[in-house]
């Protein structure tokens, strides 16, 4: 009997995606770093810029992990 298919990597992807979104939102409540201030459009901080790659990588891992499963089940 074969084991049911389980995707590889969704936990890591979900963590990176969720943490990146959470951190991006929380940065609105924090005061900008004194030495940097707001970098883009007078409201985007360095923490928000650094959160964007986390969200993108997390989304990529989630999509890839479930897309691989579709290929294996066919």
PDB file of N, H, CA, C and O in Angstrom:
ATOM      1  N   UNK A   1       0.841  -1.175   0.000  1.00  0.00           N
ATOM      2  CA  UNK A   1       0.000   0.000   0.000  1.00  0.00           C
ATOM      3  C   UNK A   1       0.888   1.241   0.000  1.00  0.00           C
ATOM      4  O   UNK A   1       1.827   1.328   0.792  1.00  0.00           O
ATOM      5  N   UNK A   2       0.612   2.173  -0.852  1.00  0.00           N
ATOM      6  H   UNK A   2      -0.150   2.103  -1.496  1.00  0.00           H
ATOM      7  CA  UNK A   2       1.428   3.376  -0.938  1.00  0.00           C
ATOM      8  C   UNK A   2       0.921   4.420   0.054  1.00  0.00           C
ATOM      9  O   UNK A   2      -0.262   4.483   0.387  1.00  0.00           O
ATOM     10  N   UNK A   3       1.856   5.220   0.501  1.00  0.00           N
ATOM     11  H   UNK A   3       2.817   5.169   0.230  1.00  0.00           H
ATOM     12  CA  UNK A   3       1.503   6.293   1.427  1.00  0.00           C
ATOM     13  C   UNK A   3       0.821   7.421   0.662  1.00  0.00           C
ATOM     14  O   UNK A   3       1.123   7.641  -0.511  1.00  0.00           O
ATOM     15  N   UNK A   4      -0.087   8.133   1.304  1.00  0.00           N
ATOM     16  H   UNK A   4      -0.333   7.954   2.257  1.00  0.00           H
ATOM     17  CA  UNK A   4      -0.732   9.264   0.617  1.00  0.00           C
ATOM     18  C   UNK A   4       0.289  10.365   0.353  1.00  0.00           C
ATOM     19  O   UNK A   4       1.258  10.528   1.094  1.00  0.00           O
ATOM     20  N   UNK A   5       0.052  11.108  -0.709  1.00  0.00           N
ATOM     21  H   UNK A   5      -0.735  10.976  -1.311  1.00  0.00           H
ATOM     22  CA  UNK A   5       0.966  12.179  -1.081  1.00  0.00           C
ATOM     23  C   UNK A   5       0.898  13.309  -0.059  1.00  0.00           C
ATOM     24  O   UNK A   5      -0.181  13.748   0.341  1.00  0.00           O
ATOM     25  N   UNK A   6       2.074  13.765   0.350  1.00  0.00           N
ATOM     26  H   UNK A   6       2.950  13.409   0.026  1.00  0.00           H
ATOM     27  CA  UNK A   6       2.179  14.926   1.251  1.00  0.00           C
ATOM     28  C   UNK A   6       3.110  15.932   0.606  1.00  0.00           C
ATOM     29  O   UNK A   6       4.213  15.572   0.195  1.00  0.00           O
ATOM     30  N   UNK A   7       2.692  17.182   0.509  1.00  0.00           N
ATOM     31  H   UNK A   7       1.796  17.474   0.843  1.00  0.00           H
ATOM     32  CA  UNK A   7       3.551  18.186  -0.132  1.00  0.00           C
ATOM     33  C   UNK A   7       4.796  18.455   0.697  1.00  0.00           C
ATOM     34  O   UNK A   7       4.775  18.349   1.923  1.00  0.00           O
ATOM     35  N   UNK A   8       5.884  18.805   0.013  1.00  0.00           N
ATOM     36  H   UNK A   8       5.901  18.890  -0.983  1.00  0.00           H
ATOM     37  CA  UNK A   8       7.137  19.145   0.685  1.00  0.00           C
ATOM     38  C   UNK A   8       7.329  20.653   0.678  1.00  0.00           C
ATOM     39  O   UNK A   8       7.304  21.279  -0.382  1.00  0.00           O
ATOM     40  N   UNK A   9       7.518  21.231   1.837  1.00  0.00           N
ATOM     41  H   UNK A   9       7.538  20.723   2.698  1.00  0.00           H
ATOM     42  CA  UNK A   9       7.830  22.647   1.939  1.00  0.00           C
ATOM     43  C   UNK A   9       6.719  23.612   2.272  1.00  0.00           C
ATOM     44  O   UNK A   9       6.990  24.809   2.371  1.00  0.00           O
ATOM     45  N   UNK A  10       5.473  23.171   2.455  1.00  0.00           N
ATOM     46  H   UNK A  10       5.253  22.199   2.374  1.00  0.00           H
ATOM     47  CA  UNK A  10       4.451  24.192   2.710  1.00  0.00           C
ATOM     48  C   UNK A  10       4.597  24.863   4.073  1.00  0.00           C
ATOM     49  O   UNK A  10       4.200  26.018   4.227  1.00  0.00           O
ATOM     50  N   UNK A  11       5.155  24.173   5.060  1.00  0.00           N
ATOM     51  H   UNK A  11       5.478  23.235   4.935  1.00  0.00           H
ATOM     52  CA  UNK A  11       5.310  24.797   6.391  1.00  0.00           C
ATOM     53  C   UNK A  11       6.296  25.951   6.322  1.00  0.00           C
ATOM     54  O   UNK A  11       6.053  27.012   6.897  1.00  0.00           O
ATOM     55  N   UNK A  12       7.402  25.754   5.625  1.00  0.00           N
ATOM     56  H   UNK A  12       7.600  24.892   5.158  1.00  0.00           H
ATOM     57  CA  UNK A  12       8.390  26.830   5.479  1.00  0.00           C
ATOM     58  C   UNK A  12       7.811  27.987   4.684  1.00  0.00           C
ATOM     59  O   UNK A  12       8.004  29.151   5.035  1.00  0.00           O
ATOM     60  N   UNK A  13       7.104  27.664   3.617  1.00  0.00           N
ATOM     61  H   UNK A  13       6.947  26.718   3.332  1.00  0.00           H
ATOM     62  CA  UNK A  13       6.503  28.711   2.801  1.00  0.00           C
ATOM     63  C   UNK A  13       5.454  29.500   3.556  1.00  0.00           C
ATOM     64  O   UNK A  13       5.393  30.725   3.454  1.00  0.00           O
ATOM     65  N   UNK A  14       4.622  28.789   4.321  1.00  0.00           N
ATOM     66  H   UNK A  14       4.672  27.793   4.404  1.00  0.00           H
ATOM     67  CA  UNK A  14       3.581  29.462   5.094  1.00  0.00           C
ATOM     68  C   UNK A  14       4.186  30.348   6.177  1.00  0.00           C
ATOM     69  O   UNK A  14       3.694  31.448   6.427  1.00  0.00           O
ATOM     70  N   UNK A  15       5.259  29.870   6.824  1.00  0.00           N
ATOM     71  H   UNK A  15       5.659  28.977   6.620  1.00  0.00           H
ATOM     72  CA  UNK A  15       5.918  30.686   7.841  1.00  0.00           C
ATOM     73  C   UNK A  15       6.489  31.959   7.225  1.00  0.00           C
ATOM     74  O   UNK A  15       6.242  33.054   7.730  1.00  0.00           O
ATOM     75  N   UNK A  16       7.253  31.825   6.134  1.00  0.00           N
ATOM     76  H   UNK A  16       7.454  30.935   5.724  1.00  0.00           H
ATOM     77  CA  UNK A  16       7.861  33.007   5.522  1.00  0.00           C
ATOM     78  C   UNK A  16       6.795  33.990   5.027  1.00  0.00           C
ATOM     79  O   UNK A  16       6.919  35.199   5.218  1.00  0.00           O
ATOM     80  N   UNK A  17       5.756  33.460   4.395  1.00  0.00           N
ATOM     81  H   UNK A  17       5.656  32.478   4.240  1.00  0.00           H
ATOM     82  CA  UNK A  17       4.696  34.326   3.891  1.00  0.00           C
ATOM     83  C   UNK A  17       3.983  35.047   5.035  1.00  0.00           C
ATOM     84  O   UNK A  17       3.802  36.263   4.992  1.00  0.00           O
ATOM     85  N   UNK A  18       3.581  34.294   6.055  1.00  0.00           N
ATOM     86  H   UNK A  18       3.728  33.305   6.090  1.00  0.00           H
ATOM     87  CA  UNK A  18       2.858  34.888   7.181  1.00  0.00           C
ATOM     88  C   UNK A  18       3.703  35.868   7.966  1.00  0.00           C
ATOM     89  O   UNK A  18       3.234  36.948   8.326  1.00  0.00           O
ATOM     90  N   UNK A  19       4.955  35.499   8.236  1.00  0.00           N
ATOM     91  H   UNK A  19       5.336  34.621   7.944  1.00  0.00           H
ATOM     92  CA  UNK A  19       5.835  36.394   8.991  1.00  0.00           C
ATOM     93  C   UNK A  19       6.119  37.668   8.203  1.00  0.00           C
ATOM     94  O   UNK A  19       6.157  38.758   8.774  1.00  0.00           O
ATOM     95  N   UNK A  20       6.318  37.533   6.893  1.00  0.00           N
ATOM     96  H   UNK A  20       6.287  36.648   6.430  1.00  0.00           H
ATOM     97  CA  UNK A  20       6.584  38.714   6.074  1.00  0.00           C
ATOM     98  C   UNK A  20       5.402  39.670   6.049  1.00  0.00           C
ATOM     99  O   UNK A  20       5.576  40.884   6.163  1.00  0.00           O
ATOM    100  N   UNK A  21       4.198  39.122   5.899  1.00  0.00           N
ATOM    101  H   UNK A  21       4.057  38.136   5.806  1.00  0.00           H
ATOM    102  CA  UNK A  21       2.986  39.967   5.890  1.00  0.00           C
ATOM    103  C   UNK A  21       2.795  40.622   7.262  1.00  0.00           C
ATOM    104  O   UNK A  21       2.499  41.814   7.353  1.00  0.00           O
ATOM    105  N   UNK A  22       2.969  39.833   8.324  1.00  0.00           N
ATOM    106  H   UNK A  22       3.211  38.865   8.250  1.00  0.00           H
ATOM    107  CA  UNK A  22       2.808  40.373   9.671  1.00  0.00           C
ATOM    108  C   UNK A  22       3.820  41.491   9.928  1.00  0.00           C
ATOM    109  O   UNK A  22       3.467  42.552  10.443  1.00  0.00           O
ATOM    110  N   UNK A  23       5.072  41.245   9.566  1.00  0.00           N
ATOM    111  H   UNK A  23       5.359  40.383   9.147  1.00  0.00           H
ATOM    112  CA  UNK A  23       6.097  42.257   9.814  1.00  0.00           C
ATOM    113  C   UNK A  23       5.838  43.511   8.985  1.00  0.00           C
ATOM    114  O   UNK A  23       6.034  44.625   9.472  1.00  0.00           O
ATOM    115  N   UNK A  24       5.399  43.343   7.738  1.00  0.00           N
ATOM    116  H   UNK A  24       5.240  42.438   7.342  1.00  0.00           H
ATOM    117  CA  UNK A  24       5.092  44.503   6.899  1.00  0.00           C
ATOM    118  C   UNK A  24       4.015  45.359   7.560  1.00  0.00           C
ATOM    119  O   UNK A  24       4.123  46.584   7.592  1.00  0.00           O
ATOM    120  N   UNK A  25       2.983  44.715   8.084  1.00  0.00           N
ATOM    121  H   UNK A  25       2.895  43.719   8.059  1.00  0.00           H
ATOM    122  CA  UNK A  25       1.882  45.450   8.731  1.00  0.00           C
ATOM    123  C   UNK A  25       2.316  46.106  10.038  1.00  0.00           C
ATOM    124  O   UNK A  25       1.928  47.239  10.321  1.00  0.00           O
ATOM    125  N   UNK A  26       3.110  45.409  10.829  1.00  0.00           N
ATOM    126  H   UNK A  26       3.425  44.488  10.599  1.00  0.00           H
ATOM    127  CA  UNK A  26       3.552  45.948  12.123  1.00  0.00           C
ATOM    128  C   UNK A  26       4.459  47.156  11.928  1.00  0.00           C
ATOM    129  O   UNK A  26       4.505  48.039  12.785  1.00  0.00           O
ATOM    130  N   UNK A  27       5.173  47.204  10.820  1.00  0.00           N
ATOM    131  H   UNK A  27       5.136  46.486  10.124  1.00  0.00           H
ATOM    132  CA  UNK A  27       6.060  48.342  10.565  1.00  0.00           C
ATOM    133  C   UNK A  27       5.294  49.661  10.446  1.00  0.00           C
ATOM    134  O   UNK A  27       5.880  50.729  10.620  1.00  0.00           O
ATOM    135  N   UNK A  28       4.000  49.600  10.152  1.00  0.00           N
ATOM    136  H   UNK A  28       3.524  48.732  10.010  1.00  0.00           H
ATOM    137  CA  UNK A  28       3.206  50.830  10.129  1.00  0.00           C
ATOM    138  C   UNK A  28       3.057  51.417  11.528  1.00  0.00           C
ATOM    139  O   UNK A  28       2.881  52.626  11.675  1.00  0.00           O
ATOM    140  N   UNK A  29       3.126  50.581  12.548  1.00  0.00           N
ATOM    141  H   UNK A  29       3.269  49.598  12.429  1.00  0.00           H
ATOM    142  CA  UNK A  29       2.947  51.031  13.927  1.00  0.00           C
ATOM    143  C   UNK A  29       4.253  51.488  14.577  1.00  0.00           C
ATOM    144  O   UNK A  29       4.241  52.250  15.544  1.00  0.00           O
ATOM    145  N   UNK A  30       5.368  51.020  14.043  1.00  0.00           N
ATOM    146  H   UNK A  30       5.379  50.402  13.257  1.00  0.00           H
ATOM    147  CA  UNK A  30       6.668  51.391  14.600  1.00  0.00           C
ATOM    148  C   UNK A  30       7.114  52.753  14.072  1.00  0.00           C
ATOM    149  O   UNK A  30       6.716  53.184  12.990  1.00  0.00           O
ATOM    150  N   UNK A  31       7.942  53.406  14.860  1.00  0.00           N
ATOM    151  H   UNK A  31       8.266  53.055  15.739  1.00  0.00           H
ATOM    152  CA  UNK A  31       8.573  54.629  14.373  1.00  0.00           C
ATOM    153  C   UNK A  31       9.729  54.229  13.464  1.00  0.00           C
ATOM    154  O   UNK A  31      10.444  53.276  13.774  1.00  0.00           O
ATOM    155  N   UNK A  32       9.931  54.930  12.353  1.00  0.00           N
ATOM    156  H   UNK A  32       9.350  55.705  12.102  1.00  0.00           H
ATOM    157  CA  UNK A  32      11.039  54.589  11.460  1.00  0.00           C
ATOM    158  C   UNK A  32      12.381  54.731  12.171  1.00  0.00           C
ATOM    159  O   UNK A  32      12.512  55.511  13.115  1.00  0.00           O
ATOM    160  N   UNK A  33      13.369  53.979  11.716  1.00  0.00           N
ATOM    161  H   UNK A  33      13.263  53.346  10.950  1.00  0.00           H
ATOM    162  CA  UNK A  33      14.707  54.086  12.295  1.00  0.00           C
ATOM    163  C   UNK A  33      15.211  55.515  12.154  1.00  0.00           C
ATOM    164  O   UNK A  33      15.037  56.146  11.112  1.00  0.00           O
ATOM    165  N   UNK A  34      15.835  56.016  13.210  1.00  0.00           N
ATOM    166  H   UNK A  34      15.976  55.503  14.057  1.00  0.00           H
ATOM    167  CA  UNK A  34      16.275  57.417  13.222  1.00  0.00           C
ATOM    168  C   UNK A  34      17.292  57.701  12.117  1.00  0.00           C
ATOM    169  O   UNK A  34      17.239  58.757  11.487  1.00  0.00           O
ATOM    170  N   UNK A  35      18.213  56.771  11.878  1.00  0.00           N
ATOM    171  H   UNK A  35      18.256  55.913  12.391  1.00  0.00           H
ATOM    172  CA  UNK A  35      19.254  57.016  10.886  1.00  0.00           C
ATOM    173  C   UNK A  35      18.747  56.847   9.450  1.00  0.00           C
ATOM    174  O   UNK A  35      19.357  57.379   8.522  1.00  0.00           O
ATOM    175  N   UNK A  36      17.638  56.112   9.248  1.00  0.00           N
ATOM    176  H   UNK A  36      17.143  55.680  10.002  1.00  0.00           H
ATOM    177  CA  UNK A  36      17.132  55.876   7.896  1.00  0.00           C
ATOM    178  C   UNK A  36      15.871  56.669   7.581  1.00  0.00           C
ATOM    179  O   UNK A  36      15.753  57.246   6.500  1.00  0.00           O
ATOM    180  N   UNK A  37      14.931  56.700   8.515  1.00  0.00           N
ATOM    181  H   UNK A  37      15.026  56.230   9.393  1.00  0.00           H
ATOM    182  CA  UNK A  37      13.652  57.352   8.265  1.00  0.00           C
ATOM    183  C   UNK A  37      12.830  56.551   7.267  1.00  0.00           C
ATOM    184  O   UNK A  37      13.079  55.362   7.068  1.00  0.00           O
ATOM    185  N   UNK A  38      11.869  57.182   6.649  1.00  0.00           N
ATOM    186  H   UNK A  38      11.666  58.148   6.811  1.00  0.00           H
ATOM    187  CA  UNK A  38      11.077  56.535   5.608  1.00  0.00           C
ATOM    188  C   UNK A  38      11.847  56.614   4.300  1.00  0.00           C
ATOM    189  O   UNK A  38      12.419  57.652   3.969  1.00  0.00           O
ATOM    190  N   UNK A  39      11.859  55.519   3.564  1.00  0.00           N
ATOM    191  H   UNK A  39      11.394  54.675   3.833  1.00  0.00           H
ATOM    192  CA  UNK A  39      12.694  55.464   2.371  1.00  0.00           C
ATOM    193  C   UNK A  39      11.945  55.754   1.074  1.00  0.00           C
ATOM    194  O   UNK A  39      12.450  56.477   0.215  1.00  0.00           O
ATOM    195  N   UNK A  40      10.753  55.200   0.929  1.00  0.00           N
ATOM    196  H   UNK A  40      10.343  54.613   1.627  1.00  0.00           H
ATOM    197  CA  UNK A  40      10.000  55.388  -0.312  1.00  0.00           C
ATOM    198  C   UNK A  40       8.662  56.042  -0.006  1.00  0.00           C
ATOM    199  O   UNK A  40       7.984  55.676   0.955  1.00  0.00           O
ATOM    200  N   UNK A  41       8.296  56.998  -0.820  1.00  0.00           N
ATOM    201  H   UNK A  41       8.847  57.295  -1.600  1.00  0.00           H
ATOM    202  CA  UNK A  41       6.993  57.659  -0.751  1.00  0.00           C
ATOM    203  C   UNK A  41       6.652  58.174   0.642  1.00  0.00           C
ATOM    204  O   UNK A  41       5.482  58.391   0.958  1.00  0.00           O
ATOM    205  N   UNK A  42       7.644  58.366   1.450  1.00  0.00           N
ATOM    206  H   UNK A  42       8.595  58.190   1.192  1.00  0.00           H
ATOM    207  CA  UNK A  42       7.502  58.929   2.795  1.00  0.00           C
ATOM    208  C   UNK A  42       6.688  58.053   3.742  1.00  0.00           C
ATOM    209  O   UNK A  42       6.189  58.550   4.752  1.00  0.00           O
ATOM    210  N   UNK A  43       6.539  56.734   3.437  1.00  0.00           N
ATOM    211  H   UNK A  43       6.945  56.330   2.617  1.00  0.00           H
ATOM    212  CA  UNK A  43       5.857  55.837   4.376  1.00  0.00           C
ATOM    213  C   UNK A  43       6.419  54.425   4.379  1.00  0.00           C
ATOM    214  O   UNK A  43       6.096  53.656   5.285  1.00  0.00           O
ATOM    215  N   UNK A  44       7.236  54.050   3.418  1.00  0.00           N
ATOM    216  H   UNK A  44       7.498  54.674   2.682  1.00  0.00           H
ATOM    217  CA  UNK A  44       7.815  52.701   3.368  1.00  0.00           C
ATOM    218  C   UNK A  44       9.143  52.704   4.124  1.00  0.00           C
ATOM    219  O   UNK A  44      10.042  53.487   3.815  1.00  0.00           O
ATOM    220  N   UNK A  45       9.255  51.824   5.114  1.00  0.00           N
ATOM    221  H   UNK A  45       8.525  51.188   5.364  1.00  0.00           H
ATOM    222  CA  UNK A  45      10.461  51.759   5.927  1.00  0.00           C
ATOM    223  C   UNK A  45      11.352  50.614   5.458  1.00  0.00           C
ATOM    224  O   UNK A  45      10.943  49.808   4.623  1.00  0.00           O
ATOM    225  N   UNK A  46      12.564  50.544   5.994  1.00  0.00           N
ATOM    226  H   UNK A  46      12.896  51.199   6.673  1.00  0.00           H
ATOM    227  CA  UNK A  46      13.501  49.483   5.654  1.00  0.00           C
ATOM    228  C   UNK A  46      12.938  48.115   6.054  1.00  0.00           C
ATOM    229  O   UNK A  46      13.131  47.135   5.333  1.00  0.00           O
ATOM    230  N   UNK A  47      12.254  48.041   7.181  1.00  0.00           N
ATOM    231  H   UNK A  47      12.097  48.837   7.766  1.00  0.00           H
ATOM    232  CA  UNK A  47      11.652  46.777   7.610  1.00  0.00           C
ATOM    233  C   UNK A  47      10.625  46.272   6.609  1.00  0.00           C
ATOM    234  O   UNK A  47      10.526  45.066   6.379  1.00  0.00           O
ATOM    235  N   UNK A  48       9.861  47.178   6.012  1.00  0.00           N
ATOM    236  H   UNK A  48       9.941  48.157   6.199  1.00  0.00           H
ATOM    237  CA  UNK A  48       8.877  46.782   5.008  1.00  0.00           C
ATOM    238  C   UNK A  48       9.558  46.318   3.731  1.00  0.00           C
ATOM    239  O   UNK A  48       9.121  45.352   3.106  1.00  0.00           O
ATOM    240  N   UNK A  49      10.614  46.997   3.346  1.00  0.00           N
ATOM    241  H   UNK A  49      10.969  47.782   3.854  1.00  0.00           H
ATOM    242  CA  UNK A  49      11.356  46.583   2.152  1.00  0.00           C
ATOM    243  C   UNK A  49      11.963  45.200   2.357  1.00  0.00           C
ATOM    244  O   UNK A  49      11.966  44.386   1.434  1.00  0.00           O
ATOM    245  N   UNK A  50      12.476  44.925   3.547  1.00  0.00           N
ATOM    246  H   UNK A  50      12.474  45.587   4.297  1.00  0.00           H
ATOM    247  CA  UNK A  50      13.063  43.625   3.828  1.00  0.00           C
ATOM    248  C   UNK A  50      11.999  42.533   3.973  1.00  0.00           C
ATOM    249  O   UNK A  50      12.312  41.349   3.852  1.00  0.00           O
ATOM    250  N   UNK A  51      10.769  42.914   4.225  1.00  0.00           N
ATOM    251  H   UNK A  51      10.515  43.876   4.323  1.00  0.00           H
ATOM    252  CA  UNK A  51       9.686  41.933   4.339  1.00  0.00           C
ATOM    253  C   UNK A  51       9.192  41.458   2.981  1.00  0.00           C
ATOM    254  O   UNK A  51       8.676  40.346   2.869  1.00  0.00           O
ATOM    255  N   UNK A  52       9.337  42.262   1.971  1.00  0.00           N
ATOM    256  H   UNK A  52       9.756  43.166   2.062  1.00  0.00           H
ATOM    257  CA  UNK A  52       8.836  41.905   0.640  1.00  0.00           C
ATOM    258  C   UNK A  52       9.482  40.626   0.108  1.00  0.00           C
ATOM    259  O   UNK A  52       8.758  39.761  -0.384  1.00  0.00           O
ATOM    260  N   UNK A  53      10.807  40.460   0.180  1.00  0.00           N
ATOM    261  H   UNK A  53      11.395  41.163   0.580  1.00  0.00           H
ATOM    262  CA  UNK A  53      11.384  39.189  -0.291  1.00  0.00           C
ATOM    263  C   UNK A  53      10.883  37.980   0.507  1.00  0.00           C
ATOM    264  O   UNK A  53      10.729  36.897  -0.057  1.00  0.00           O
ATOM    265  N   UNK A  54      10.629  38.148   1.801  1.00  0.00           N
ATOM    266  H   UNK A  54      10.754  39.028   2.259  1.00  0.00           H
ATOM    267  CA  UNK A  54      10.099  37.032   2.593  1.00  0.00           C
ATOM    268  C   UNK A  54       8.725  36.614   2.086  1.00  0.00           C
ATOM    269  O   UNK A  54       8.437  35.422   1.972  1.00  0.00           O
ATOM    270  N   UNK A  55       7.881  37.589   1.783  1.00  0.00           N
ATOM    271  H   UNK A  55       8.115  38.556   1.876  1.00  0.00           H
ATOM    272  CA  UNK A  55       6.541  37.285   1.282  1.00  0.00           C
ATOM    273  C   UNK A  55       6.643  36.588  -0.073  1.00  0.00           C
ATOM    274  O   UNK A  55       5.946  35.603  -0.312  1.00  0.00           O
ATOM    275  N   UNK A  56       7.494  37.083  -0.952  1.00  0.00           N
ATOM    276  H   UNK A  56       8.060  37.884  -0.757  1.00  0.00           H
ATOM    277  CA  UNK A  56       7.625  36.503  -2.282  1.00  0.00           C
ATOM    278  C   UNK A  56       8.200  35.090  -2.238  1.00  0.00           C
ATOM    279  O   UNK A  56       7.708  34.201  -2.933  1.00  0.00           O
ATOM    280  N   UNK A  57       9.229  34.877  -1.436  1.00  0.00           N
ATOM    281  H   UNK A  57       9.630  35.599  -0.873  1.00  0.00           H
ATOM    282  CA  UNK A  57       9.819  33.546  -1.321  1.00  0.00           C
ATOM    283  C   UNK A  57       8.835  32.578  -0.682  1.00  0.00           C
ATOM    284  O   UNK A  57       8.737  31.428  -1.109  1.00  0.00           O
ATOM    285  N   UNK A  58       8.109  33.024   0.330  1.00  0.00           N
ATOM    286  H   UNK A  58       8.189  33.959   0.677  1.00  0.00           H
ATOM    287  CA  UNK A  58       7.100  32.179   0.965  1.00  0.00           C
ATOM    288  C   UNK A  58       6.008  31.786  -0.003  1.00  0.00           C
ATOM    289  O   UNK A  58       5.588  30.630  -0.029  1.00  0.00           O
ATOM    290  N   UNK A  59       5.539  32.739  -0.803  1.00  0.00           N
ATOM    291  H   UNK A  59       5.880  33.678  -0.782  1.00  0.00           H
ATOM    292  CA  UNK A  59       4.513  32.431  -1.805  1.00  0.00           C
ATOM    293  C   UNK A  59       5.048  31.457  -2.847  1.00  0.00           C
ATOM    294  O   UNK A  59       4.340  30.544  -3.271  1.00  0.00           O
ATOM    295  N   UNK A  60       6.297  31.650  -3.258  1.00  0.00           N
ATOM    296  H   UNK A  60       6.872  32.391  -2.913  1.00  0.00           H
ATOM    297  CA  UNK A  60       6.912  30.737  -4.218  1.00  0.00           C
ATOM    298  C   UNK A  60       6.988  29.317  -3.661  1.00  0.00           C
ATOM    299  O   UNK A  60       6.665  28.358  -4.362  1.00  0.00           O
ATOM    300  N   UNK A  61       7.414  29.178  -2.402  1.00  0.00           N
ATOM    301  H   UNK A  61       7.676  29.957  -1.833  1.00  0.00           H
ATOM    302  CA  UNK A  61       7.508  27.850  -1.797  1.00  0.00           C
ATOM    303  C   UNK A  61       6.141  27.186  -1.677  1.00  0.00           C
ATOM    304  O   UNK A  61       6.013  25.986  -1.920  1.00  0.00           O
ATOM    305  N   UNK A  62       5.132  27.942  -1.310  1.00  0.00           N
ATOM    306  H   UNK A  62       5.235  28.917  -1.112  1.00  0.00           H
ATOM    307  CA  UNK A  62       3.780  27.385  -1.211  1.00  0.00           C
ATOM    308  C   UNK A  62       3.272  26.917  -2.572  1.00  0.00           C
ATOM    309  O   UNK A  62       2.745  25.812  -2.701  1.00  0.00           O
ATOM    310  N   UNK A  63       3.432  27.752  -3.567  1.00  0.00           N
ATOM    311  H   UNK A  63       3.860  28.650  -3.462  1.00  0.00           H
ATOM    312  CA  UNK A  63       2.953  27.400  -4.905  1.00  0.00           C
ATOM    313  C   UNK A  63       3.715  26.197  -5.437  1.00  0.00           C
ATOM    314  O   UNK A  63       3.121  25.277  -6.000  1.00  0.00           O
ATOM    315  N   UNK A  64       5.031  26.204  -5.258  1.00  0.00           N
ATOM    316  H   UNK A  64       5.514  26.951  -4.800  1.00  0.00           H
ATOM    317  CA  UNK A  64       5.850  25.101  -5.762  1.00  0.00           C
ATOM    318  C   UNK A  64       5.514  23.790  -5.067  1.00  0.00           C
ATOM    319  O   UNK A  64       5.453  22.747  -5.718  1.00  0.00           O
ATOM    320  N   UNK A  65       5.299  23.824  -3.771  1.00  0.00           N
ATOM    321  H   UNK A  65       5.349  24.671  -3.242  1.00  0.00           H
ATOM    322  CA  UNK A  65       5.047  22.579  -3.043  1.00  0.00           C
ATOM    323  C   UNK A  65       3.734  21.934  -3.489  1.00  0.00           C
ATOM    324  O   UNK A  65       3.663  20.711  -3.609  1.00  0.00           O
ATOM    325  N   UNK A  66       2.709  22.725  -3.734  1.00  0.00           N
ATOM    326  H   UNK A  66       2.767  23.719  -3.637  1.00  0.00           H
ATOM    327  CA  UNK A  66       1.438  22.148  -4.157  1.00  0.00           C
ATOM    328  C   UNK A  66       1.402  21.877  -5.657  1.00  0.00           C
ATOM    329  O   UNK A  66       0.670  20.995  -6.105  1.00  0.00           O
ATOM    330  N   UNK A  67       2.169  22.610  -6.426  1.00  0.00           N
ATOM    331  H   UNK A  67       2.764  23.327  -6.062  1.00  0.00           H
ATOM    332  CA  UNK A  67       2.238  22.353  -7.859  1.00  0.00           C
ATOM    333  C   UNK A  67       2.947  21.025  -8.128  1.00  0.00           C
ATOM    334  O   UNK A  67       2.554  20.289  -9.034  1.00  0.00           O
ATOM    335  N   UNK A  68       3.981  20.713  -7.356  1.00  0.00           N
ATOM    336  H   UNK A  68       4.300  21.310  -6.621  1.00  0.00           H
ATOM    337  CA  UNK A  68       4.673  19.427  -7.483  1.00  0.00           C
ATOM    338  C   UNK A  68       3.711  18.279  -7.218  1.00  0.00           C
ATOM    339  O   UNK A  68       3.790  17.244  -7.881  1.00  0.00           O
ATOM    340  N   UNK A  69       2.818  18.442  -6.276  1.00  0.00           N
ATOM    341  H   UNK A  69       2.754  19.283  -5.738  1.00  0.00           H
ATOM    342  CA  UNK A  69       1.866  17.398  -5.936  1.00  0.00           C
ATOM    343  C   UNK A  69       0.898  17.110  -7.062  1.00  0.00           C
ATOM    344  O   UNK A  69       0.520  15.961  -7.288  1.00  0.00           O
ATOM    345  N   UNK A  70       0.495  18.157  -7.772  1.00  0.00           N
ATOM    346  H   UNK A  70       0.802  19.091  -7.589  1.00  0.00           H
ATOM    347  CA  UNK A  70      -0.402  17.947  -8.905  1.00  0.00           C
ATOM    348  C   UNK A  70       0.263  17.114  -9.986  1.00  0.00           C
ATOM    349  O   UNK A  70      -0.381  16.279 -10.621  1.00  0.00           O
ATOM    350  N   UNK A  71       1.567  17.343 -10.195  1.00  0.00           N
ATOM    351  H   UNK A  71       2.091  18.020  -9.678  1.00  0.00           H
ATOM    352  CA  UNK A  71       2.302  16.570 -11.193  1.00  0.00           C
ATOM    353  C   UNK A  71       2.440  15.118 -10.771  1.00  0.00           C
ATOM    354  O   UNK A  71       2.376  14.224 -11.615  1.00  0.00           O
ATOM    355  N   UNK A  72       2.631  14.862  -9.468  1.00  0.00           N
ATOM    356  H   UNK A  72       2.683  15.588  -8.782  1.00  0.00           H
ATOM    357  CA  UNK A  72       2.841  13.501  -8.978  1.00  0.00           C
ATOM    358  C   UNK A  72       1.546  12.685  -8.968  1.00  0.00           C
ATOM    359  O   UNK A  72       1.593  11.465  -9.129  1.00  0.00           O
ATOM    360  N   UNK A  73       0.412  13.322  -8.785  1.00  0.00           N
ATOM    361  H   UNK A  73       0.374  14.312  -8.654  1.00  0.00           H
ATOM    362  CA  UNK A  73      -0.840  12.583  -8.698  1.00  0.00           C
ATOM    363  C   UNK A  73      -1.396  12.223 -10.076  1.00  0.00           C
ATOM    364  O   UNK A  73      -2.259  11.352 -10.182  1.00  0.00           O
ATOM    365  N   UNK A  74      -0.921  12.869 -11.113  1.00  0.00           N
ATOM    366  H   UNK A  74      -0.220  13.577 -11.027  1.00  0.00           H
ATOM    367  CA  UNK A  74      -1.434  12.592 -12.465  1.00  0.00           C
ATOM    368  C   UNK A  74      -0.755  11.396 -13.074  1.00  0.00           C
ATOM    369  O   UNK A  74      -1.063  11.022 -14.206  1.00  0.00           O
TER     370      UNK A  74
END
